[in-house]
């Protein structure tokens, strides 16, 4: 994996984690935590969207949307476990 790909992955993870934290109201975990939530959310989002047969297309915006969806799902599950 090239360094540019890693940087893009981190940026998408950061944006998706931040957006998911805003959507879930206060569920953010700081800079590093948001990156981790966004990256894990990208895997969850791609799995869920693939299982549903939904394709968002290509590009950075669709990657951010899919990762944000997965990150929201992840934060929801974390919220259930914390209770």
C-alpha positions, 0 to 999 in steps of 0.5 A: 500500500502506497503512502498516498493510499494510507493518507487518503484512508486516514483522511476518510476515516477522520471525516467519517468518524467526525461526521458519525460523532456529530450524527450520534450527538457527542459520541466522538472519541477525539482525533485518534478515536474518530479515525479508528471509528471511521476506518472500522466504520468503512469496513462495516459500511462496505459489508452492510451496503454489499449485503443489501446490494446497494452500490454508492459508486466510486470516489471519495464522497461515496467512500465517506458516505459509506464509512460514515454509515458504518461508523454510525452503526459502530457508535450505536453498537458501542452505545448499547454496550456501554449502557 
